[in-house]
Structures are given as structure tokens and as C-alpha cells.
């Protein structure tokens, strides 16, 4: 008998819906989900991690950390603009062997197409399911938000209207994040600020964690577009800037920004 996983996911399931949409609530009234094999799962994430991927659950803290890390990796692959070396530095602490092992694991489970490929339909369905089941204290993960194509040189105005439209959509999404980047005038210069979560009992105010200024609007928007491409990392970057300071964050994104650049010896 053919293993159902030998049949492409999109031929077995509706790839436009989150993974696990076929599960039903336990009719006995217990807070469980029942899969097509009759197995009961306390949550959709446990069905994905333990049932589909065959991984050990571990403690509550370990389980949350492992599924959140899987979500972060899938989101980075889904964004496509985040290349392999940047992903290794930002998510794997520079450990190439760790990233290669994880990529092989994803490919073995048919969730991604190799080290530098896209997510498979099942991988994306799992991404949607994990992003939809984050805890109330966690920030949302963007899926399918508009993004802007990279550009070179000075902008003569042809792409500015489209750029502003995309930035506006992302800004609306970022309102729900614990930290967000905003474009603001800083004195007479064009600037970007990283603002942390609002604090204070009476009038909560967001603390400015990091700033950078630019000589012109286009130079500012070029970096802001790079940040928007990586909006799923804003929560982690806010925590980094808050804990280690503005200089540590500057050094971190500088490493990421040039992680995949080729060396021109000409």
C-alpha cells in the first residue's frame, strides 16, 4: 500500500487551507482535536510537531521554543528575499552545520525544496497553521503581506507611489507588534526609529530603542524596504535592541545586510 506522504500534499489536501483543517473537535467534550487516524491531540501544534513530524514534545517551554523556531525558519524561507547566509546568521547564530541539518530535515519531510528552495504546499500550510496558533502574548507573523522589489540607484519617482502603498499596509500590520520601525523626520534629516512596546501606567509611551538618519528620503526608504522584507523578525530585533542596546543592533543588521553580497575584486 502506498504511503499517503508519497502522494503530493496538494493532491491529498486543499493547499489553500492551514495544515490540520481536517481535524475535528472531540465529541466527548474534552479539549482535544481528532485526526483522520482517530488520534487525539491537545492542540494543533502538537499534531504538527509530534504527529506529522514525529518529534518529541519535551517540556512546555521546549515545545513552545521548538515550534516557534520552526515558524521563524519557515517564515524566512517564505519571504524568499532572505538568503541563506543571512538566515544562518540571524536564526542559527552563524552555525552553517546547524542550518544545513535543519534544511535537510525540512526537505526530508517535504516541507521545503532543499537549502535554497521555496516552501512546498505542505510547508506553507504548516506555516499558516503555526502562525495562526501563536499565544496571546506573541506578536503575529505576517503571511502574504505586500512586499516591494529591490531597486538600484536613485528613484526618479516611478516607484514611489507603489512603495508608499506597500509601506502603509505593513505599517498597519506593525501596529500590533511589540516593537516597530517607523520613518520620521529627525531634525532636518530623514530618519528611521525603532520604537519599543508602550510602557507606563497612565499614558503608555513607546521608548525609542534605535535611530538612524540619512541624507535623503530615498536612502532612508531603501533601508526601510529592507526592514519591511523582514517584518517577521521585528519582534526578535526589538528584544535585541532593548536588551543589548542600539550599537549591538546596528552591528547585527550590518552583518545581515551584507551577509549574501559577493566580493567584487575587479
Secondary structure, 3 states (H helix, E strand, C coil): CCCHHHCCHHHHCCCCCCCCCCCEECCCCCCCEECCCCCEECCHHHHHHHHHCCCCCCCHHHHHHHHHHHHHHHHHHHHCCCCHHHHHHHHCCCCHHHHHHHHHHHHHCCCECCCCCCECHHHHHHHHHHHCCCCCCCCCCCCCCCCCCCCCCCCCCCCHHHHHHHHHHHHHHHCCCCCEEEEEEECCEEEEEEEEEEECCCCCEEEEEEEEEECCHHHHHHHHHHHHHCHHHHHHHHHHHHHHCHHHHHHHHHHHHCCCCCCCCC
